[in-house]
Amino acid sequence: MARAATTSDVFNAVAEERRRDILELLRDGELPATAVAERLGMTQPGTSKHLKVLREVGLVRDRRAGKQRLYALDARGLRAIHEWTGGFEQYWSESFDRLETYVQRLLHDDEEAQ
């Protein structure tokens, strides 16, 4: 099944590395697009394009402050990703439990061999 367009699918939106960089930067607080571009070494038009996509999928919100538009992370939009990845938590927990059991068995066998 084909994925939805990037502008409507949070998974496709965060698949782009630069957008993840923007989200990480905005985690510390709101910034104007010019500051995002400067801090990430991006062009202003490229930054604006990424911010638009992030805003359209609900990961970023914006507000006017004088002549500037300030962007901020809206982590509620990450809920779908969190819920999807959370489904793998049991798998990883069980894998780590098996690894711990294996390591303990190796240590026990090593102690007996000495």
Backbone atoms as SQL, in Angstrom:
CREATE TABLE atoms (id INTEGER PRIMARY KEY, chain TEXT, resi INTEGER, resn TEXT, atom TEXT, x REAL, y REAL, z REAL);
INSERT INTO atoms VALUES
  (1, 'A', 1, 'MET', 'N', 0.848, -1.181, 0.000),
  (2, 'A', 1, 'MET', 'CA', 0.000, 0.000, 0.000),
  (3, 'A', 1, 'MET', 'C', 0.890, 1.239, 0.000),
  (4, 'A', 2, 'ALA', 'N', 0.613, 2.175, -0.859),
  (5, 'A', 2, 'ALA', 'CA', 1.427, 3.387, -0.982),
  (6, 'A', 2, 'ALA', 'C', 1.197, 4.305, 0.209),
  (7, 'A', 3, 'ARG', 'N', 2.260, 5.008, 0.595),
  (8, 'A', 3, 'ARG', 'CA', 2.169, 5.975, 1.690),
  (9, 'A', 3, 'ARG', 'C', 1.435, 7.222, 1.201),
  (10, 'A', 4, 'ALA', 'N', 0.854, 7.938, 2.109),
  (11, 'A', 4, 'ALA', 'CA', 0.188, 9.200, 1.780),
  (12, 'A', 4, 'ALA', 'C', 1.232, 10.241, 1.422),
  (13, 'A', 5, 'ALA', 'N', 0.800, 11.297, 0.819),
  (14, 'A', 5, 'ALA', 'CA', 1.712, 12.382, 0.466),
  (15, 'A', 5, 'ALA', 'C', 2.401, 12.919, 1.709),
  (16, 'A', 6, 'THR', 'N', 3.630, 13.388, 1.537),
  (17, 'A', 6, 'THR', 'CA', 4.433, 13.886, 2.654),
  (18, 'A', 6, 'THR', 'C', 3.685, 14.937, 3.461),
  (19, 'A', 7, 'THR', 'N', 2.911, 15.756, 2.802),
  (20, 'A', 7, 'THR', 'CA', 2.251, 16.841, 3.511),
  (21, 'A', 7, 'THR', 'C', 1.080, 16.389, 4.374),
  (22, 'A', 8, 'SER', 'N', 0.712, 15.113, 4.307),
  (23, 'A', 8, 'SER', 'CA', -0.384, 14.657, 5.156),
  (24, 'A', 8, 'SER', 'C', 0.007, 13.467, 6.026),
  (25, 'A', 9, 'ASP', 'N', 1.244, 13.022, 5.943),
  (26, 'A', 9, 'ASP', 'CA', 1.670, 11.837, 6.668),
  (27, 'A', 9, 'ASP', 'C', 2.886, 12.160, 7.529),
  (28, 'A', 10, 'VAL', 'N', 2.702, 12.075, 8.850),
  (29, 'A', 10, 'VAL', 'CA', 3.777, 12.415, 9.779),
  (30, 'A', 10, 'VAL', 'C', 4.986, 11.500, 9.594),
  (31, 'A', 11, 'PHE', 'N', 4.774, 10.239, 9.222),
  (32, 'A', 11, 'PHE', 'CA', 5.880, 9.308, 9.030),
  (33, 'A', 11, 'PHE', 'C', 6.770, 9.745, 7.860),
  (34, 'A', 12, 'ASN', 'N', 6.153, 10.113, 6.768),
  (35, 'A', 12, 'ASN', 'CA', 6.933, 10.598, 5.623),
  (36, 'A', 12, 'ASN', 'C', 7.616, 11.918, 5.941),
  (37, 'A', 13, 'ALA', 'N', 6.939, 12.768, 6.695),
  (38, 'A', 13, 'ALA', 'CA', 7.523, 14.066, 7.032),
  (39, 'A', 13, 'ALA', 'C', 8.801, 13.900, 7.843),
  (40, 'A', 14, 'VAL', 'N', 8.803, 13.000, 8.818),
  (41, 'A', 14, 'VAL', 'CA', 10.001, 12.833, 9.653),
  (42, 'A', 14, 'VAL', 'C', 11.023, 11.905, 9.016),
  (43, 'A', 15, 'ALA', 'N', 10.689, 11.306, 7.890),
  (44, 'A', 15, 'ALA', 'CA', 11.669, 10.472, 7.185),
  (45, 'A', 15, 'ALA', 'C', 12.797, 11.331, 6.631),
  (46, 'A', 16, 'GLU', 'N', 12.540, 12.594, 6.415),
  (47, 'A', 16, 'GLU', 'CA', 13.546, 13.525, 5.900),
  (48, 'A', 16, 'GLU', 'C', 14.443, 13.985, 7.051),
  (49, 'A', 17, 'GLU', 'N', 15.739, 13.739, 6.922),
  (50, 'A', 17, 'GLU', 'CA', 16.695, 14.038, 7.994),
  (51, 'A', 17, 'GLU', 'C', 16.683, 15.504, 8.417),
  (52, 'A', 18, 'ARG', 'N', 16.606, 16.418, 7.471),
  (53, 'A', 18, 'ARG', 'CA', 16.634, 17.847, 7.820),
  (54, 'A', 18, 'ARG', 'C', 15.411, 18.224, 8.655),
  (55, 'A', 19, 'ARG', 'N', 14.285, 17.584, 8.389),
  (56, 'A', 19, 'ARG', 'CA', 13.092, 17.882, 9.188),
  (57, 'A', 19, 'ARG', 'C', 13.260, 17.372, 10.616),
  (58, 'A', 20, 'ARG', 'N', 13.899, 16.230, 10.760),
  (59, 'A', 20, 'ARG', 'CA', 14.174, 15.740, 12.122),
  (60, 'A', 20, 'ARG', 'C', 15.121, 16.696, 12.834),
  (61, 'A', 21, 'ASP', 'N', 16.106, 17.231, 12.097),
  (62, 'A', 21, 'ASP', 'CA', 17.020, 18.220, 12.684),
  (63, 'A', 21, 'ASP', 'C', 16.244, 19.442, 13.172),
  (64, 'A', 22, 'ILE', 'N', 15.295, 19.885, 12.381),
  (65, 'A', 22, 'ILE', 'CA', 14.479, 21.047, 12.758),
  (66, 'A', 22, 'ILE', 'C', 13.674, 20.742, 14.015),
  (67, 'A', 23, 'LEU', 'N', 13.081, 19.560, 14.070),
  (68, 'A', 23, 'LEU', 'CA', 12.294, 19.188, 15.253),
  (69, 'A', 23, 'LEU', 'C', 13.171, 19.157, 16.500),
  (70, 'A', 24, 'GLU', 'N', 14.368, 18.622, 16.376),
  (71, 'A', 24, 'GLU', 'CA', 15.286, 18.590, 17.523),
  (72, 'A', 24, 'GLU', 'C', 15.649, 20.000, 17.967),
  (73, 'A', 25, 'LEU', 'N', 15.879, 20.878, 17.016),
  (74, 'A', 25, 'LEU', 'CA', 16.220, 22.259, 17.342),
  (75, 'A', 25, 'LEU', 'C', 15.058, 22.962, 18.038),
  (76, 'A', 26, 'LEU', 'N', 13.849, 22.749, 17.543),
  (77, 'A', 26, 'LEU', 'CA', 12.680, 23.405, 18.119),
  (78, 'A', 26, 'LEU', 'C', 12.264, 22.798, 19.460),
  (79, 'A', 27, 'ARG', 'N', 12.830, 21.669, 19.803),
  (80, 'A', 27, 'ARG', 'CA', 12.548, 21.056, 21.101),
  (81, 'A', 27, 'ARG', 'C', 12.965, 21.989, 22.237),
  (82, 'A', 28, 'ASP', 'N', 13.963, 22.845, 21.974),
  (83, 'A', 28, 'ASP', 'CA', 14.469, 23.767, 22.992),
  (84, 'A', 28, 'ASP', 'C', 13.685, 25.073, 23.073),
  (85, 'A', 29, 'GLY', 'N', 12.746, 25.273, 22.161),
  (86, 'A', 29, 'GLY', 'CA', 11.947, 26.495, 22.200),
  (87, 'A', 29, 'GLY', 'C', 11.693, 27.042, 20.810),
  (88, 'A', 30, 'GLU', 'N', 10.832, 28.027, 20.748),
  (89, 'A', 30, 'GLU', 'CA', 10.461, 28.568, 19.443),
  (90, 'A', 30, 'GLU', 'C', 11.560, 29.442, 18.859),
  (91, 'A', 31, 'LEU', 'N', 11.607, 29.438, 17.528),
  (92, 'A', 31, 'LEU', 'CA', 12.615, 30.206, 16.787),
  (93, 'A', 31, 'LEU', 'C', 12.013, 30.728, 15.486),
  (94, 'A', 32, 'PRO', 'N', 12.538, 31.839, 14.993),
  (95, 'A', 32, 'PRO', 'CA', 12.134, 32.278, 13.654),
  (96, 'A', 32, 'PRO', 'C', 12.826, 31.393, 12.609),
  (97, 'A', 33, 'ALA', 'N', 12.263, 31.333, 11.432),
  (98, 'A', 33, 'ALA', 'CA', 12.822, 30.508, 10.357),
  (99, 'A', 33, 'ALA', 'C', 14.271, 30.891, 10.053),
  (100, 'A', 34, 'THR', 'N', 14.595, 32.182, 10.153),
  (101, 'A', 34, 'THR', 'CA', 15.973, 32.610, 9.867),
  (102, 'A', 34, 'THR', 'C', 16.959, 31.982, 10.847),
  (103, 'A', 35, 'ALA', 'N', 16.584, 31.887, 12.113),
  (104, 'A', 35, 'ALA', 'CA', 17.468, 31.279, 13.114),
  (105, 'A', 35, 'ALA', 'C', 17.603, 29.783, 12.874),
  (106, 'A', 36, 'VAL', 'N', 16.509, 29.130, 12.488),
  (107, 'A', 36, 'VAL', 'CA', 16.568, 27.700, 12.175),
  (108, 'A', 36, 'VAL', 'C', 17.535, 27.484, 11.022),
  (109, 'A', 37, 'ALA', 'N', 17.400, 28.291, 9.985),
  (110, 'A', 37, 'ALA', 'CA', 18.274, 28.171, 8.811),
  (111, 'A', 37, 'ALA', 'C', 19.738, 28.382, 9.192),
  (112, 'A', 38, 'GLU', 'N', 20.011, 29.406, 9.967),
  (113, 'A', 38, 'GLU', 'CA', 21.385, 29.705, 10.372),
  (114, 'A', 38, 'GLU', 'C', 21.988, 28.578, 11.203),
  (115, 'A', 39, 'ARG', 'N', 21.260, 28.127, 12.184),
  (116, 'A', 39, 'ARG', 'CA', 21.788, 27.100, 13.101),
  (117, 'A', 39, 'ARG', 'C', 22.017, 25.758, 12.416),
  (118, 'A', 40, 'LEU', 'N', 21.226, 25.478, 11.385),
  (119, 'A', 40, 'LEU', 'CA', 21.364, 24.202, 10.698),
  (120, 'A', 40, 'LEU', 'C', 22.132, 24.319, 9.381),
  (121, 'A', 41, 'GLY', 'N', 22.582, 25.522, 9.051),
  (122, 'A', 41, 'GLY', 'CA', 23.345, 25.715, 7.820),
  (123, 'A', 41, 'GLY', 'C', 22.519, 25.451, 6.570),
  (124, 'A', 42, 'MET', 'N', 21.262, 25.846, 6.616),
  (125, 'A', 42, 'MET', 'CA', 20.351, 25.636, 5.501),
  (126, 'A', 42, 'MET', 'C', 20.028, 26.970, 4.840),
  (127, 'A', 43, 'THR', 'N', 19.508, 26.899, 3.630),
  (128, 'A', 43, 'THR', 'CA', 19.036, 28.109, 2.968),
  (129, 'A', 43, 'THR', 'C', 17.689, 28.499, 3.551),
  (130, 'A', 44, 'GLN', 'N', 17.359, 29.771, 3.455),
  (131, 'A', 44, 'GLN', 'CA', 16.067, 30.250, 3.946),
  (132, 'A', 44, 'GLN', 'C', 14.909, 29.591, 3.196),
  (133, 'A', 45, 'PRO', 'N', 14.950, 29.526, 1.847),
  (134, 'A', 45, 'PRO', 'CA', 13.830, 28.881, 1.145),
  (135, 'A', 45, 'PRO', 'C', 13.685, 27.399, 1.511),
  (136, 'A', 46, 'GLY', 'N', 14.794, 26.684, 1.648),
  (137, 'A', 46, 'GLY', 'CA', 14.738, 25.271, 2.018),
  (138, 'A', 46, 'GLY', 'C', 14.162, 25.083, 3.402),
  (139, 'A', 47, 'THR', 'N', 14.562, 25.942, 4.318),
  (140, 'A', 47, 'THR', 'CA', 14.045, 25.879, 5.686),
  (141, 'A', 47, 'THR', 'C', 12.549, 26.146, 5.700),
  (142, 'A', 48, 'SER', 'N', 12.131, 27.156, 4.979),
  (143, 'A', 48, 'SER', 'CA', 10.700, 27.484, 4.934),
  (144, 'A', 48, 'SER', 'C', 9.882, 26.336, 4.359),
  (145, 'A', 49, 'LYS', 'N', 10.419, 25.676, 3.354),
  (146, 'A', 49, 'LYS', 'CA', 9.715, 24.548, 2.745),
  (147, 'A', 49, 'LYS', 'C', 9.549, 23.416, 3.769),
  (148, 'A', 50, 'HIS', 'N', 10.613, 23.097, 4.494),
  (149, 'A', 50, 'HIS', 'CA', 10.542, 22.039, 5.505),
  (150, 'A', 50, 'HIS', 'C', 9.594, 22.419, 6.644),
  (151, 'A', 51, 'LEU', 'N', 9.653, 23.675, 7.072),
  (152, 'A', 51, 'LEU', 'CA', 8.760, 24.133, 8.136),
  (153, 'A', 51, 'LEU', 'C', 7.298, 24.056, 7.703),
  (154, 'A', 52, 'LYS', 'N', 7.040, 24.344, 6.454),
  (155, 'A', 52, 'LYS', 'CA', 5.675, 24.263, 5.936),
  (156, 'A', 52, 'LYS', 'C', 5.163, 22.825, 6.010),
  (157, 'A', 53, 'VAL', 'N', 5.988, 21.874, 5.591),
  (158, 'A', 53, 'VAL', 'CA', 5.590, 20.465, 5.653),
  (159, 'A', 53, 'VAL', 'C', 5.333, 20.050, 7.100),
  (160, 'A', 54, 'LEU', 'N', 6.254, 20.424, 7.990),
  (161, 'A', 54, 'LEU', 'CA', 6.101, 20.073, 9.402),
  (162, 'A', 54, 'LEU', 'C', 4.842, 20.693, 10.009),
  (163, 'A', 55, 'ARG', 'N', 4.531, 21.911, 9.587),
  (164, 'A', 55, 'ARG', 'CA', 3.317, 22.575, 10.081),
  (165, 'A', 55, 'ARG', 'C', 2.072, 21.863, 9.546),
  (166, 'A', 56, 'GLU', 'N', 2.098, 21.469, 8.283),
  (167, 'A', 56, 'GLU', 'CA', 0.927, 20.831, 7.675),
  (168, 'A', 56, 'GLU', 'C', 0.615, 19.461, 8.275),
  (169, 'A', 57, 'VAL', 'N', 1.632, 18.752, 8.778),
  (170, 'A', 57, 'VAL', 'CA', 1.373, 17.448, 9.405),
  (171, 'A', 57, 'VAL', 'C', 1.158, 17.564, 10.907),
  (172, 'A', 58, 'GLY', 'N', 1.222, 18.788, 11.430),
  (173, 'A', 58, 'GLY', 'CA', 0.923, 19.016, 12.835),
  (174, 'A', 58, 'GLY', 'C', 2.084, 18.829, 13.792),
  (175, 'A', 59, 'LEU', 'N', 3.311, 18.887, 13.294),
  (176, 'A', 59, 'LEU', 'CA', 4.478, 18.744, 14.161),
  (177, 'A', 59, 'LEU', 'C', 5.051, 20.078, 14.613),
  (178, 'A', 60, 'VAL', 'N', 4.670, 21.133, 13.918),
  (179, 'A', 60, 'VAL', 'CA', 5.166, 22.476, 14.224),
  (180, 'A', 60, 'VAL', 'C', 3.979, 23.429, 14.180),
  (181, 'A', 61, 'ARG', 'N', 3.978, 24.370, 15.103),
  (182, 'A', 61, 'ARG', 'CA', 2.977, 25.440, 15.062),
  (183, 'A', 61, 'ARG', 'C', 3.734, 26.757, 14.907),
  (184, 'A', 62, 'ASP', 'N', 3.045, 27.749, 14.440),
  (185, 'A', 62, 'ASP', 'CA', 3.700, 29.041, 14.253),
  (186, 'A', 62, 'ASP', 'C', 2.799, 30.154, 14.761),
  (187, 'A', 63, 'ARG', 'N', 3.443, 31.292, 15.021),
  (188, 'A', 63, 'ARG', 'CA', 2.697, 32.482, 15.446),
  (189, 'A', 63, 'ARG', 'C', 3.452, 33.702, 14.958),
  (190, 'A', 64, 'ARG', 'N', 2.730, 34.749, 14.748),
  (191, 'A', 64, 'ARG', 'CA', 3.318, 36.021, 14.335),
  (192, 'A', 64, 'ARG', 'C', 3.821, 36.770, 15.553),
  (193, 'A', 65, 'ALA', 'N', 5.009, 37.344, 15.414),
  (194, 'A', 65, 'ALA', 'CA', 5.572, 38.221, 16.441),
  (195, 'A', 65, 'ALA', 'C', 6.180, 39.394, 15.689),
  (196, 'A', 66, 'GLY', 'N', 5.403, 40.432, 15.527),
  (197, 'A', 66, 'GLY', 'CA', 5.838, 41.558, 14.708),
  (198, 'A', 66, 'GLY', 'C', 5.937, 41.126, 13.257),
  (199, 'A', 67, 'LYS', 'N', 7.107, 41.335, 12.658),
  (200, 'A', 67, 'LYS', 'CA', 7.307, 40.951, 11.258),
  (201, 'A', 67, 'LYS', 'C', 7.792, 39.510, 11.123),
  (202, 'A', 68, 'GLN', 'N', 8.086, 38.894, 12.244),
  (203, 'A', 68, 'GLN', 'CA', 8.595, 37.528, 12.206),
  (204, 'A', 68, 'GLN', 'C', 7.489, 36.507, 12.448),
  (205, 'A', 69, 'ARG', 'N', 7.746, 35.332, 11.955),
  (206, 'A', 69, 'ARG', 'CA', 6.901, 34.181, 12.256),
  (207, 'A', 69, 'ARG', 'C', 7.770, 33.241, 13.083),
  (208, 'A', 70, 'LEU', 'N', 7.313, 32.935, 14.289),
  (209, 'A', 70, 'LEU', 'CA', 8.058, 32.050, 15.186),
  (210, 'A', 70, 'LEU', 'C', 7.487, 30.642, 15.106),
  (211, 'A', 71, 'TYR', 'N', 8.382, 29.670, 15.069),
  (212, 'A', 71, 'TYR', 'CA', 7.995, 28.263, 14.954),
  (213, 'A', 71, 'TYR', 'C', 8.327, 27.538, 16.243),
  (214, 'A', 72, 'ALA', 'N', 7.449, 26.617, 16.625),
  (215, 'A', 72, 'ALA', 'CA', 7.644, 25.834, 17.848),
  (216, 'A', 72, 'ALA', 'C', 7.219, 24.397, 17.593),
  (217, 'A', 73, 'LEU', 'N', 7.845, 23.492, 18.292),
  (218, 'A', 73, 'LEU', 'CA', 7.499, 22.079, 18.216),
  (219, 'A', 73, 'LEU', 'C', 6.107, 21.863, 18.794),
  (220, 'A', 74, 'ASP', 'N', 5.325, 21.046, 18.129),
  (221, 'A', 74, 'ASP', 'CA', 4.042, 20.602, 18.655),
  (222, 'A', 74, 'ASP', 'C', 4.121, 19.078, 18.740),
  (223, 'A', 75, 'ALA', 'N', 4.639, 18.596, 19.856),
  (224, 'A', 75, 'ALA', 'CA', 4.934, 17.171, 20.015),
  (225, 'A', 75, 'ALA', 'C', 3.690, 16.290, 19.975),
  (226, 'A', 76, 'ARG', 'N', 2.519, 16.873, 20.119),
  (227, 'A', 76, 'ARG', 'CA', 1.294, 16.060, 20.028),
  (228, 'A', 76, 'ARG', 'C', 1.217, 15.358, 18.679),
  (229, 'A', 77, 'GLY', 'N', 1.793, 15.985, 17.661),
  (230, 'A', 77, 'GLY', 'CA', 1.783, 15.388, 16.331),
  (231, 'A', 77, 'GLY', 'C', 2.620, 14.126, 16.227),
  (232, 'A', 78, 'LEU', 'N', 3.495, 13.915, 17.207),
  (233, 'A', 78, 'LEU', 'CA', 4.342, 12.715, 17.211),
  (234, 'A', 78, 'LEU', 'C', 3.627, 11.503, 17.803),
  (235, 'A', 79, 'ARG', 'N', 2.400, 11.681, 18.275),
  (236, 'A', 79, 'ARG', 'CA', 1.672, 10.593, 18.922),
  (237, 'A', 79, 'ARG', 'C', 1.588, 9.347, 18.036),
  (238, 'A', 80, 'ALA', 'N', 1.302, 9.514, 16.767),
  (239, 'A', 80, 'ALA', 'CA', 1.175, 8.355, 15.873),
  (240, 'A', 80, 'ALA', 'C', 2.485, 7.571, 15.798),
  (241, 'A', 81, 'ILE', 'N', 3.594, 8.280, 15.751),
  (242, 'A', 81, 'ILE', 'CA', 4.900, 7.619, 15.709),
  (243, 'A', 81, 'ILE', 'C', 5.180, 6.939, 17.038),
  (244, 'A', 82, 'HIS', 'N', 4.887, 7.621, 18.124),
  (245, 'A', 82, 'HIS', 'CA', 5.104, 7.051, 19.455),
  (246, 'A', 82, 'HIS', 'C', 4.291, 5.769, 19.640),
  (247, 'A', 83, 'GLU', 'N', 3.035, 5.811, 19.236),
  (248, 'A', 83, 'GLU', 'CA', 2.181, 4.631, 19.382),
  (249, 'A', 83, 'GLU', 'C', 2.681, 3.482, 18.514),
  (250, 'A', 84, 'TRP', 'N', 3.124, 3.782, 17.310),
  (251, 'A', 84, 'TRP', 'CA', 3.612, 2.741, 16.413),
  (252, 'A', 84, 'TRP', 'C', 4.894, 2.117, 16.959),
  (253, 'A', 85, 'THR', 'N', 5.855, 2.952, 17.362),
  (254, 'A', 85, 'THR', 'CA', 7.112, 2.407, 17.878),
  (255, 'A', 85, 'THR', 'C', 6.900, 1.713, 19.220),
  (256, 'A', 86, 'GLY', 'N', 5.926, 2.174, 19.999),
  (257, 'A', 86, 'GLY', 'CA', 5.632, 1.544, 21.280),
  (258, 'A', 86, 'GLY', 'C', 5.208, 0.096, 21.121),
  (259, 'A', 87, 'GLY', 'N', 4.682, -0.245, 19.971),
  (260, 'A', 87, 'GLY', 'CA', 4.292, -1.619, 19.698),
  (261, 'A', 87, 'GLY', 'C', 5.473, -2.570, 19.661),
  (262, 'A', 88, 'PHE', 'N', 6.660, -2.033, 19.516),
  (263, 'A', 88, 'PHE', 'CA', 7.866, -2.859, 19.468),
  (264, 'A', 88, 'PHE', 'C', 8.542, -2.963, 20.832),
  (265, 'A', 89, 'GLU', 'N', 7.999, -2.275, 21.825),
  (266, 'A', 89, 'GLU', 'CA', 8.612, -2.264, 23.151),
  (267, 'A', 89, 'GLU', 'C', 8.697, -3.673, 23.740),
  (268, 'A', 90, 'GLN', 'N', 7.640, -4.446, 23.613),
  (269, 'A', 90, 'GLN', 'CA', 7.650, -5.803, 24.157),
  (270, 'A', 90, 'GLN', 'C', 8.724, -6.641, 23.465),
  (271, 'A', 91, 'TYR', 'N', 8.855, -6.488, 22.157),
  (272, 'A', 91, 'TYR', 'CA', 9.886, -7.228, 21.419),
  (273, 'A', 91, 'TYR', 'C', 11.268, -6.927, 21.978),
  (274, 'A', 92, 'TRP', 'N', 11.589, -5.641, 22.153),
  (275, 'A', 92, 'TRP', 'CA', 12.920, -5.264, 22.636),
  (276, 'A', 92, 'TRP', 'C', 13.129, -5.681, 24.081),
  (277, 'A', 93, 'SER', 'N', 12.095, -5.566, 24.901),
  (278, 'A', 93, 'SER', 'CA', 12.216, -5.990, 26.298),
  (279, 'A', 93, 'SER', 'C', 12.515, -7.482, 26.383),
  (280, 'A', 94, 'GLU', 'N', 11.795, -8.259, 25.610),
  (281, 'A', 94, 'GLU', 'CA', 12.036, -9.704, 25.598),
  (282, 'A', 94, 'GLU', 'C', 13.422, -10.024, 25.055),
  (283, 'A', 95, 'SER', 'N', 13.869, -9.294, 24.039),
  (284, 'A', 95, 'SER', 'CA', 15.201, -9.528, 23.473),
  (285, 'A', 95, 'SER', 'C', 16.285, -9.232, 24.501),
  (286, 'A', 96, 'PHE', 'N', 16.128, -8.140, 25.235),
  (287, 'A', 96, 'PHE', 'CA', 17.119, -7.797, 26.263),
  (288, 'A', 96, 'PHE', 'C', 17.077, -8.790, 27.422),
  (289, 'A', 97, 'ASP', 'N', 15.894, -9.275, 27.760),
  (290, 'A', 97, 'ASP', 'CA', 15.785, -10.289, 28.814),
  (291, 'A', 97, 'ASP', 'C', 16.518, -11.564, 28.400),
  (292, 'A', 98, 'ARG', 'N', 16.350, -11.982, 27.140),
  (293, 'A', 98, 'ARG', 'CA', 17.057, -13.178, 26.643),
  (294, 'A', 98, 'ARG', 'C', 18.560, -12.956, 26.640),
  (295, 'A', 99, 'LEU', 'N', 18.987, -11.759, 26.257),
  (296, 'A', 99, 'LEU', 'CA', 20.412, -11.451, 26.258),
  (297, 'A', 99, 'LEU', 'C', 20.976, -11.498, 27.674),
  (298, 'A', 100, 'GLU', 'N', 20.250, -10.936, 28.623),
  (299, 'A', 100, 'GLU', 'CA', 20.711, -10.955, 30.008),
  (300, 'A', 100, 'GLU', 'C', 20.830, -12.394, 30.524),
  (301, 'A', 101, 'THR', 'N', 19.855, -13.224, 30.207),
  (302, 'A', 101, 'THR', 'CA', 19.894, -14.635, 30.612),
  (303, 'A', 101, 'THR', 'C', 21.108, -15.328, 30.007),
  (304, 'A', 102, 'TYR', 'N', 21.368, -15.070, 28.749),
  (305, 'A', 102, 'TYR', 'CA', 22.510, -15.670, 28.054),
  (306, 'A', 102, 'TYR', 'C', 23.836, -15.228, 28.696),
  (307, 'A', 103, 'VAL', 'N', 23.973, -13.953, 28.978),
  (308, 'A', 103, 'VAL', 'CA', 25.208, -13.439, 29.592),
  (309, 'A', 103, 'VAL', 'C', 25.393, -14.041, 30.979),
  (310, 'A', 104, 'GLN', 'N', 24.322, -14.122, 31.746),
  (311, 'A', 104, 'GLN', 'CA', 24.415, -14.705, 33.086),
  (312, 'A', 104, 'GLN', 'C', 24.827, -16.176, 33.008),
  (313, 'A', 105, 'ARG', 'N', 24.316, -16.899, 32.032),
  (314, 'A', 105, 'ARG', 'CA', 24.685, -18.301, 31.845),
  (315, 'A', 105, 'ARG', 'C', 26.162, -18.418, 31.478),
  (316, 'A', 106, 'LEU', 'N', 26.643, -17.533, 30.608),
  (317, 'A', 106, 'LEU', 'CA', 28.058, -17.534, 30.237),
  (318, 'A', 106, 'LEU', 'C', 28.941, -17.259, 31.447),
  (319, 'A', 107, 'LEU', 'N', 28.549, -16.279, 32.255),
  (320, 'A', 107, 'LEU', 'CA', 29.325, -15.952, 33.448),
  (321, 'A', 107, 'LEU', 'C', 29.341, -17.124, 34.425),
  (322, 'A', 108, 'HIS', 'N', 28.203, -17.757, 34.582),
  (323, 'A', 108, 'HIS', 'CA', 28.099, -18.905, 35.482),
  (324, 'A', 108, 'HIS', 'C', 28.981, -20.052, 34.967),
  (325, 'A', 109, 'ASP', 'N', 28.902, -20.326, 33.662),
  (326, 'A', 109, 'ASP', 'CA', 29.715, -21.413, 33.070),
  (327, 'A', 109, 'ASP', 'C', 31.200, -21.111, 33.215),
  (328, 'A', 110, 'ASP', 'N', 31.566, -19.817, 33.062),
  (329, 'A', 110, 'ASP', 'CA', 32.965, -19.406, 33.188),
  (330, 'A', 110, 'ASP', 'C', 33.461, -19.603, 34.616),
  (331, 'A', 111, 'GLU', 'N', 32.601, -19.285, 35.592),
  (332, 'A', 111, 'GLU', 'CA', 32.969, -19.457, 37.005),
  (333, 'A', 111, 'GLU', 'C', 33.163, -20.929, 37.330),
  (334, 'A', 112, 'GLU', 'N', 32.320, -21.787, 36.776),
  (335, 'A', 112, 'GLU', 'CA', 32.447, -23.230, 37.033),
  (336, 'A', 112, 'GLU', 'C', 33.708, -23.810, 36.396),
  (337, 'A', 113, 'ALA', 'N', 34.104, -23.262, 35.267),
  (338, 'A', 113, 'ALA', 'CA', 35.284, -23.760, 34.557),
  (339, 'A', 113, 'ALA', 'C', 36.577, -23.397, 35.297),
  (340, 'A', 114, 'GLN', 'N', 36.520, -22.391, 36.122),
  (341, 'A', 114, 'GLN', 'CA', 37.738, -21.953, 36.821),
  (342, 'A', 114, 'GLN', 'C', 37.983, -22.726, 38.044);
